[in-house]
C-alpha cells in the first residue's frame, strides 16, 4: 500500500507548481490539462475558460510524489487539518527550504533547535499549505 498527497489549488495549480519548483526544487513535473483529455468534460463539469487549467499533475520533491490539480472550480482551495513534512540533511538546507516556502506566506514556528531536531520550523506557504521543515538528528 502507498499513500500520496493530492492537493487541489482551485485554479492556481500552475502557479503553485512553479512556486514549489523554485522553493523546494520540485521536479519531474507532468501536467495534464482539461483540454488534453480525449473526450471533453460533461457540460458544467468545469467552469467556462478552464480548458487550459490543470486536470491532473504530478511533481516530485525529493523521493516523494505529490499529485496536484486545479480541481473543478467548485470550491475554494482550503488546506486545513494536515501539514506536509519536509526533512533535509543539513541546517543550511533547512534554512533554504524554509526561506523558499515562507515567500508570500507566514511563519507559524520560527526555525530553531528542538529536542527532536537540530533545526525545525513551520510555515504556511502562500497557497495555504502548512509545511513542517526539519533536519535529521545528528
Buried (B, 14 or more C-beta within 10 A) or exposed (E): EEEEEEBBBBBBBBEBBEBBBEBBEBEEBEBEBBEEEEEEBEEEEBEEEBBEBBBBBBBBBEEEEBEBBBBBBEEEBEBEEEBBEBBBEEBEBBBBBBEBBBEEBEEBEEBEEBEEBBBBBBBBBBBBBBBBBBBEEE
